[in-house]
């Protein structure tokens, strides 16, 4: 629904409990601009000797040498301090990098520093601590919108412990499980792996938007579809596991966010299947069937309906809205049998969800109810709209239908806007709608008259 925008309104993202992965991922070699070269590095006469400091670092003791793995452990404290200082430096200095040269130097310095931290501590920290720290730092970088650094130096590092040559876009569920979850979903590293996989996709999407904000290039749209396919695969693996319901919930948010972007640029036909998948996942995950998530389910249902309407398949959009309304009613009946929530809060959730679906049904129904049936002859009765304006509400068939389906001024006005909106034409362009059906033109005039009345009414 147009009233809900992915960039500003989304449900609160759930997070997994703190679990500890095992086995540190291998450290990737530094890039050409990650480490500064020594002036002697250009000499070809003889190989450079191994620095004495490197030999000492390999022989340095592990964290367990210093005692319990707690905040007092000097190695862990040193790692925490260096990471905290780097993140603090990034927060302070990022706004000062204005020119492209300054930004490049800022990112080079931050990437080099973070690379050096991981290289210094990777072999000395406990595997579980190191892997969890990778994800936490990655999340902090995402909050600062440093998606490239988070992708390469955090989530990418974590995922290096798994199959390297793995194409998620060509793999099936079994291959995906074998590659990333060899120990099953009961293993304590599973939640962290899901976290890294999902975050990797979000970083990729943000980087695509940074380089092509309106997704004008065909390659940008293709990358978005690949990201959606990867998210769907992740959710498909997690769906049977009830304790991983947070993966499903977060996945629906990510899919909705990307699909809204595609819908805005006229790619609703490509977004439809993923929004349908997200809606079905919300229905199939038992923990997500509670009233608490009903508003979000209704938002996904509405997005599916809008895709159908954008694709000129209004009959399917109305049918899906009616199906969604039935699902909402089923949930209401179940909730009445075992009510554990405040009736007022439940009533608010059901009312909001019902209004969204009613608006989607009205969008097509207001026109279809007036179309002439070719098999039945009916005399044409037209209302004089100029005279009708002086009559009390409801004055026309359209206004009576609004009264029957919706019970508030705001919801009725929203229904009018949705009925008049069409992604394939400018809504308020001058001139009448291009159609030979007089009834349709009458409905449009009645909708404008109803909208005007709703705006000026108290």
C-alpha positions in Angstrom: 0.0 0.0 0.0 1.2 3.4 -0.9 0.8 4.6 2.7 3.5 2.3 3.9 7.0 3.0 2.7 9.9 0.6 3.1 12.4 3.3 3.8 10.7 4.8 6.7 8.3 2.2 8.2 9.2 -1.4 9.0 8.6 -3.7 12.0 11.2 -4.0 14.8 13.9 -6.4 13.6 14.3 -9.5 15.9 17.8 -10.7 16.8 19.0 -14.2 17.7 20.4 -15.0 21.1 24.1 -14.8 21.5 25.6 -18.1 20.2 29.3 -18.9 19.7 30.6 -20.3 16.4 33.6 -22.6 16.3 36.7 -22.4 14.0 38.2 -19.1 12.9 37.9 -18.2 9.2 41.2 -17.9 7.4 42.6 -14.4 7.0 42.5 -13.2 3.4 45.7 -11.7 2.0 45.8 -7.9 2.1 44.9 -6.0 -1.1 47.3 -3.8 -2.8 46.0 -0.7 -1.1 45.4 -2.3 2.3 49.0 -2.1 3.6 51.6 0.5 2.9 54.7 -0.8 1.0 58.2 -0.6 2.3 60.6 1.5 0.2 62.8 -1.6 0.0 60.0 -3.6 -1.4 60.7 -2.5 -5.0 64.2 -4.0 -5.0 64.5 -7.3 -7.0 68.1 -8.2 -6.1 67.2 -10.5 -3.2 64.1 -11.8 -1.3 63.1 -9.7 1.7 63.9 -11.4 5.0 61.0 -12.3 7.3 60.6 -9.5 9.9 61.6 -10.5 13.4 58.3 -9.1 14.7 56.3 -11.5 12.6 58.2 -14.5 14.1 57.5 -13.2 17.6 53.8 -12.7 16.8 53.5 -16.4 15.7 54.9 -17.4 19.1 52.8 -15.1 21.2 50.5 -16.9 23.7 46.8 -17.5 23.2 44.2 -15.8 25.2 43.8 -18.7 27.5 47.4 -18.2 28.7 46.3 -15.1 30.5 43.5 -16.8 32.5 39.7 -16.9 32.2 38.1 -15.5 29.0 36.4 -12.5 30.6 36.7 -8.8 30.6 39.8 -8.9 32.8 41.7 -11.0 30.3 44.4 -8.7 28.9 44.4 -10.1 25.4 40.6 -9.8 25.1 40.7 -6.3 26.7 43.4 -5.2 24.2 41.3 -6.4 21.3 38.2 -4.7 22.6 40.1 -1.5 23.1 41.6 -1.4 19.6 38.2 -2.1 18.0 36.5 0.5 20.2 39.1 3.1 19.3 38.8 2.4 15.6 35.0 2.6 15.6 35.2 5.8 17.6 37.7 7.3 15.2 35.4 6.4 12.3 32.4 8.0 13.9 34.4 11.2 14.6 36.2 11.5 11.3 33.6 10.3 8.7 31.8 13.6 8.6 35.1 15.5 8.0 35.9 13.6 4.8 34.2 15.9 2.2 36.2 15.6 -1.0 36.5 12.3 -3.0 40.2 12.2 -2.2 39.5 12.6 1.6 36.8 9.9 1.5 39.2 7.5 -0.3 41.9 8.1 2.2 39.5 7.7 5.1 38.2 4.4 3.8 41.8 3.2 3.0 43.0 4.0 6.5 39.9 2.3 8.2 40.2 -0.8 6.0 43.9 -1.1 6.7 43.4 -0.7 10.5 40.7 -3.2 10.7 42.6 -5.7 8.6 45.6 -5.3 10.9 43.4 -5.9 14.0 42.0 -9.1 12.6 45.4 -10.3 11.5 46.9 -9.6 14.9 44.3 -11.3 16.9 42.7 -14.0 14.7 45.1 -16.8 15.7 45.2 -15.9 19.4 41.5 -15.4 20.2 39.1 -18.3 20.9 37.3 -19.2 17.7 33.9 -18.5 19.2 34.9 -15.1 20.5 36.6 -14.2 17.2 33.6 -15.1 15.0 31.1 -13.4 17.2 33.3 -10.3 17.3 33.4 -10.3 13.4 29.6 -10.1 13.3 29.3 -7.5 16.1 31.8 -5.2 14.4 30.0 -5.8 11.0 26.7 -4.7 12.6 28.4 -1.6 14.0 29.8 -0.7 10.6 26.4 -1.2 9.0 24.9 1.3 11.5 27.5 3.8 10.2 26.6 2.8 6.6 30.0 1.5 6.0 28.6 -1.5 4.0 31.6 -2.3 1.9 33.9 -2.6 4.9 31.4 -4.7 6.8 30.9 -7.0 3.8 34.6 -7.6 3.1 36.2 -7.4 6.5 33.4 -8.9 8.7 30.7 -10.9 7.1 32.9 -12.1 4.3 35.7 -13.1 6.7 33.1 -15.1 8.8 31.8 -16.9 5.7 35.3 -17.9 4.5 35.2 -20.9 6.8 32.7 -22.5 4.5 32.8 -23.6 0.9 34.4 -20.8 -1.1 33.3 -21.7 -4.6 29.6 -21.8 -3.9 26.9 -20.1 -6.0 23.8 -19.5 -4.0 21.8 -18.6 -7.2 22.4 -22.0 -8.7 22.3 -24.2 -5.6 19.3 -26.1 -4.2 18.3 -26.4 -0.6 20.3 -29.6 0.1 23.5 -28.1 -1.3 23.0 -25.0 0.7 22.5 -27.0 3.9 25.6 -29.1 3.2 27.7 -26.1 2.5 26.8 -23.8 5.4 25.2 -26.1 8.0 27.2 -29.4 8.0 26.4 -29.9 11.7 22.7 -29.2 11.3 20.6 -26.4 12.8 21.0 -27.5 16.4 24.7 -26.5 16.3 25.4 -23.3 18.2 27.0 -21.7 15.2 23.9 -21.9 13.0 22.4 -18.7 14.2 25.6 -16.8 13.6 25.8 -18.3 10.1 22.3 -17.2 9.2 23.1 -13.7 10.6 26.2 -13.5 8.4 24.4 -14.7 5.2 21.5 -12.3 5.6 23.7 -9.4 6.5 25.9 -10.1 3.5 22.9 -9.8 1.2 21.8 -6.5 2.8 25.3 -5.0 2.4 25.3 -6.0 -1.3 21.9 -4.4 -1.8 23.0 -1.1 -0.1 26.1 -1.1 -2.3 24.0 -1.5 -5.4 21.8 1.5 -4.3 24.9 3.6 -3.5 26.1 3.1 -7.1 22.7 3.3 -8.8 20.2 4.9 -6.5 17.2 4.6 -8.9 18.3 1.2 -10.3 18.4 2.6 -13.8 21.0 0.1 -15.0 19.9 -3.4 -16.0 22.7 -4.9 -14.1 21.5 -3.2 -10.9 18.1 -4.8 -11.3 19.7 -8.2 -12.0 21.8 -7.9 -8.8 18.7 -7.1 -6.8 17.0 -10.2 -8.1 20.0 -12.3 -7.2 19.9 -10.9 -3.7 16.2 -11.7 -3.4 16.8 -15.2 -4.7 19.5 -15.7 -2.0 17.3 -14.4 0.7 14.5 -16.8 -0.4 17.0 -19.7 -0.2 18.0 -18.7 3.3 14.4 -18.5 4.4 13.5 -21.8 2.7 16.2 -23.6 4.8 15.1 -21.9 8.0 11.4 -22.2 7.6 10.9 -25.7 9.1 12.8 -24.7 12.2 10.5 -22.9 14.6 13.3 -21.6 16.7 14.7 -19.8 13.6 11.5 -17.8 13.1 13.5 -14.5 13.5 15.3 -15.5 10.2 11.9 -15.7 8.5 10.7 -12.4 10.0 13.8 -10.5 9.1 13.9 -12.0 5.7 10.4 -10.8 4.9 11.5 -7.2 5.9 14.5 -7.4 3.6 12.4 -8.8 0.7 9.7 -6.1 1.2 12.4 -3.4 1.2 14.0 -4.5 -2.0 10.7 -5.3 -3.7 9.2 -1.8 -2.9 12.2 -0.3 -4.7 11.6 -2.5 -7.7 7.9 -1.6 -7.7 8.7 2.1 -7.7 10.8 1.7 -10.9 8.0 -0.3 -12.7 9.4 -3.8 -12.0 6.3 -5.1 -10.1 6.2 -8.3 -12.3 9.6 -9.3 -11.1 8.9 -8.4 -7.4 5.6 -10.3 -7.3 6.9 -13.8 -6.7 9.2 -12.8 -3.9 6.4 -10.8 -2.1 4.2 -13.9 -2.5 6.9 -16.0 -0.9 7.3 -13.6 2.0 3.5 -13.7 2.6 3.4 -17.4 2.6 6.3 -17.7 5.0 4.5 -15.5 7.5 1.5 -17.9 7.2 3.6 -21.1 7.5 5.8 -20.0 10.5 3.7 -20.9 13.6 5.5 -18.4 16.0 4.7 -15.6 13.5 1.0 -16.4 13.4 0.3 -14.3 16.5 -1.7 -11.1 16.5 1.5 -9.2 17.2 2.7 -9.8 13.6 -0.7 -9.3 11.9 -0.1 -5.7 10.9 3.1 -6.7 9.1 1.4 -9.6 7.4 -1.3 -7.2 6.1 1.5 -5.0 4.8 2.9 -7.9 2.8 -0.6 -8.9 1.6 -1.2 -5.3 0.4 2.1 -5.2 -1.5 1.2 -8.4 -3.3 -2.2 -6.9 -4.3 -0.5 -3.8 -5.6 1.8 -5.9 -7.7 -1.1 -7.6 -9.3 -2.8 -4.3 -10.0 0.4 -2.9 -11.5 0.6 -5.9 -13.8 -2.9 -5.2 -15.0 -4.2 -8.4 -13.3 -6.8 -6.7 -11.0 -8.9 -9.8 -10.8 -6.0 -11.6 -9.1 -5.3 -8.7 -6.9 -8.9 -8.6 -5.6 -9.0 -12.4 -5.2 -5.8 -12.3 -3.2 -7.2 -9.5 -1.0 -10.3 -11.6 -0.3 -8.1 -14.7 0.5 -6.1 -12.5 2.9 -9.3 -11.2 4.5 -10.3 -14.8 5.1 -6.9 -15.6 6.7 -7.3 -12.6 9.0 -10.7 -13.8 10.0 -9.3 -17.3 10.7 -6.7 -15.8 13.0 -9.4 -13.8 14.8 -11.5 -16.9 15.5 -8.4 -18.7 16.9 -7.6 -15.7 19.0 -11.1 -15.6 20.4 -10.8 -19.2 21.5 -7.5 -18.5 23.4 -7.3 -14.9 24.2 -4.1 -13.9 26.0 -3.8 -10.4 24.8 -5.7 -7.2 25.6 -8.9 -7.0 23.6 -8.3 -3.4 22.8 -4.9 -4.0 21.3 -6.1 -7.0 19.3 -9.1 -5.0 18.0 -6.7 -2.3 16.8 -4.5 -4.9 14.9 -7.5 -6.5 13.3 -9.1 -3.2 12.3 -5.9 -2.0 10.6 -5.4 -5.2 8.7 -9.1 -5.4 7.6 -9.0 -1.8 6.3 -5.9 -2.6 4.2 -7.6 -5.5 2.6 -11.0 -3.7 2.1 -9.2 -0.9 0.3 -7.6 -3.4 -2.1 -11.0 -5.0 -2.7 -12.6 -1.7 -3.3 -9.9 -0.7 -5.8 -11.4 -3.1 -8.4 -14.9 -3.7 -7.0 -16.0 -0.1 -7.4 -15.5 -0.3 -11.1 -16.6 -3.9 -11.7 -19.9 -3.4 -9.9 -20.8 -0.8 -12.5 -19.6 -2.4 -15.7 -22.4 -3.4 -18.1 -23.1 -7.1 -18.4 -23.3 -8.1 -22.1 -25.8 -10.8 -21.4 -28.2 -8.7 -19.4 -29.9 -5.5 -20.7 -30.1 -2.8 -18.1 -31.4 0.7 -18.7 -28.8 3.4 -18.3 -29.4 5.6 -15.2 -26.9 8.4 -14.8 -26.7 10.7 -11.8 -26.4 14.4 -12.4 -23.2 15.1 -10.4 -23.7 18.8 -10.3 -27.1 18.4 -8.6 -25.8 15.5 -6.4 -23.3 17.8 -4.8 -26.0 19.6 -2.8 -27.4 16.3 -1.4 -26.4 14.7 1.9 -23.8 11.9 2.0 -24.0 9.2 0.6 -25.1 10.8 -2.7 -23.9 8.2 -5.3 -23.5 4.5 -5.7 -19.8 4.9 -5.1 -20.3 6.7 -1.8 -22.8 4.1 -0.7 -20.2 1.4 -1.4 -17.6 3.3 0.6 -20.0 3.4 3.5 -20.7 -0.3 3.3 -17.0 -1.3 3.2 -15.3 1.2 5.4 -16.3 3.0 8.6 -14.0 6.1 8.9 -13.3 9.2 6.9 -9.6 8.4 6.7 -10.0 4.9 5.4 -12.6 6.0 2.8 -10.3 8.7 1.5 -7.5 6.1 1.3 -9.8 3.9 -0.7 -10.6 6.7 -3.1 -6.9 7.4 -3.6 -6.1 3.8 -4.3 -9.0 3.4 -6.7 -7.9 6.5 -8.7 -4.2 5.5 -8.7 -2.7 3.7 -11.6 1.0 3.0 -11.9 0.7 3.0 -15.7 -0.6 6.6 -16.1 -0.5 9.9 -14.3 -3.4 10.0 -11.8 -4.2 13.7 -12.1 -3.4 14.4 -15.7 -6.0 16.6 -17.4 -8.6 15.0 -19.6 -10.9 12.0 -19.1 -9.7 8.4 -18.7 -9.0 6.7 -22.0 -11.9 4.2 -22.1 -15.1 3.7 -24.1 -17.0 2.6 -21.0 -19.3 5.4 -19.8 -19.8 3.6 -16.5 -16.1 3.7 -15.7 -15.9 7.4 -16.5 -18.9 8.0 -14.2 -17.2 6.1 -11.4 -14.0 8.2 -11.7 -16.1 11.4 -11.5 -17.9 10.1 -8.4 -14.6 9.1 -6.8 -13.3 12.7 -7.3 -16.5 14.1 -5.9 -16.3 11.7 -2.9 -12.7 12.6 -2.3 -13.4 16.3 -2.3 -16.3 15.8 0.2 -14.1 13.7 2.5 -11.4 16.3 2.5 -13.6 19.2 3.5 -15.7 17.2 6.0 -14.9 17.4 9.7 
